[in-house]
Amino acid sequence: MARARALPCPAGGYLQVRTEHVMQQFGELLQGLRLPAYWRDMVREQMIEAAQKAGFDQEAMEREKERLRLKRGRILKQHRDGYIEDEEMEAEVAAVELALRALEVPETNGRLVDSRDGRGTPRYGHAYLGTWRA
């Protein structure tokens, strides 16, 4: 393609590039990128704003978390008192834990924010600065 456009190609026209060369170029690119010290707060504020526009209710989420925690306690008490067997208890607790984890990571328009650190840091591996993916 470089030959067709008459552009100089550092790869010499080959379709392969050494990994070290790409890593060096990418590292130089990242070193040139300067973000303000409070960029995480800026992203968090934008995420909260987007969630509120989408109808996300923080208070309702906290109420649901508390309801699920109480439900987990009731399940454990039922097991301790002998009303439910081990397998049923494990399945019920796993379902409650799964629901709690889903509430810990709010999602808005395919954007995931990990709230476990209290700052709303984007989950690395799931999100990339503006291109948010589920």
Long-range contacts (C-beta under 8 A, 24 or more apart in sequence): 40-119, 40-120, 40-121, 41-119, 43-120, 43-121, 43-122, 44-113, 44-119, 44-120, 44-121, 47-106, 47-108, 47-111, 47-113, 47-120, 48-120, 50-108, 50-109, 50-111, 51-106, 51-108, 54-108, 54-109, 56-106, 56-108, 61-103, 61-106, 64-103, 65-100, 65-103, 68-96, 68-99, 68-100, 68-103, 69-100, 71-96, 72-96, 72-97, 107-134, 110-134
